[in-house]
Amino acid sequence: MGQTLTSLVAVLGNLILIAALVWYGFTLFAEYHATGKWAKNITGLLGGIGMFVLAFSLVITPANAEVIMRVAQTKASSFFLWLSSLLLLAAIAAYGIITYSKPFRLWHERRIRRDLNRDLPKIP
């Protein structure tokens, strides 16, 4: 009984924490969406996907497939696997740093805006 109660409390605590974080994330996203910066990011994302599709279409030619087959028979694939893993870890770290610092910046901007509005006289 004690183990079940402990597990239930842990699960409920985690569920409440996750729900609170999701709610806070949606409020930050709504504020970010309201500033209009998302349009620049979406256009960059679509442009990046377009460049990726262009690169893929250039790679899948018969001549390039033959070169890729020759490279695959060497040990170069291990090097590219390590390089890919390193770059992915760097991207995850950069995303974590950006994600960690952005809510604090938004919170600070919101606090400054609130302090500025508090000093203004109330005009009916």
C-alpha positions in Angstrom: 0.0 0.0 0.0 2.8 2.4 0.9 4.6 1.8 -2.4 1.4 2.3 -4.4 0.7 5.6 -2.6 4.2 6.8 -3.1 4.0 6.0 -6.8 0.6 7.7 -7.1 1.9 10.9 -5.5 5.0 10.9 -7.8 2.9 10.3 -10.9 0.4 13.1 -9.9 3.2 15.5 -9.0 4.9 14.9 -12.4 1.6 15.3 -14.2 0.9 18.6 -12.5 4.4 19.8 -13.2 4.2 18.8 -16.8 0.8 20.5 -17.2 2.1 23.7 -15.6 5.2 23.7 -17.9 3.0 23.1 -21.0 0.7 26.0 -19.9 3.6 28.3 -19.4 5.1 27.3 -22.7 1.9 28.1 -24.5 1.7 31.5 -22.9 5.3 32.2 -24.0 4.4 31.0 -27.5 1.4 33.2 -27.6 3.5 36.2 -26.6 6.1 35.3 -29.2 3.4 34.9 -31.9 1.9 38.2 -31.0 5.2 40.0 -31.7 5.3 38.7 -35.3 8.8 37.2 -35.1 7.4 33.8 -36.1 6.9 34.9 -39.7 10.6 35.4 -40.1 11.3 31.9 -38.6 8.8 30.2 -40.8 10.2 31.7 -43.9 13.7 30.6 -42.9 12.4 27.1 -42.1 10.7 26.8 -45.5 13.8 28.1 -47.3 16.0 25.6 -45.5 13.7 22.7 -46.4 13.7 23.9 -50.0 17.5 23.9 -50.0 17.6 20.4 -48.5 15.3 19.1 -51.2 17.4 20.7 -53.9 20.6 19.1 -52.4 18.8 15.8 -52.2 17.7 16.0 -55.9 21.2 16.7 -57.0 22.6 13.8 -55.0 20.4 11.1 -56.3 21.8 11.1 -59.9 23.3 7.8 -61.2 26.9 9.2 -61.2 26.6 10.4 -57.6 25.1 7.1 -56.5 28.2 5.3 -57.9 30.5 7.6 -56.0 28.5 7.1 -52.8 28.7 3.3 -53.3 32.5 3.5 -53.5 32.7 5.7 -50.4 30.4 3.3 -48.6 32.9 0.5 -49.1 35.6 2.4 -47.2 35.7 3.3 -43.5 34.6 6.8 -44.2 31.1 6.0 -43.0 32.4 5.7 -39.4 33.9 9.2 -39.7 30.7 10.7 -41.0 28.7 8.9 -38.3 30.9 10.4 -35.6 30.8 13.8 -37.3 27.0 13.7 -37.6 26.7 12.7 -33.9 29.0 15.5 -32.8 27.0 18.1 -34.9 23.7 16.8 -33.5 25.0 17.1 -29.9 26.2 20.6 -30.7 22.7 21.5 -32.1 21.0 20.0 -29.0 23.3 22.0 -26.7 22.7 25.2 -28.7 19.0 24.6 -28.6 19.1 24.0 -24.8 21.0 27.2 -24.2 18.7 29.2 -26.4 15.6 27.6 -24.8 16.9 28.1 -21.3 17.7 31.8 -21.8 14.7 32.9 -23.8 12.0 32.5 -21.1 14.2 34.6 -18.7 14.4 37.3 -21.4 10.7 37.3 -22.0 10.0 37.4 -18.3 12.4 40.3 -17.9 10.8 42.2 -20.8 7.3 41.6 -19.4 8.5 42.9 -16.0 10.0 46.0 -17.5 6.8 46.6 -19.5 4.7 46.2 -16.3 7.0 48.6 -14.4 6.8 51.2 -17.1 3.0 51.0 -17.3 2.7 51.3 -13.5 4.4 54.7 -13.6 2.1 56.1 -16.2 -1.0 58.0 -15.1 -4.4 56.4 -15.5 -6.3 58.4 -18.2 -9.9 57.5 -18.6 
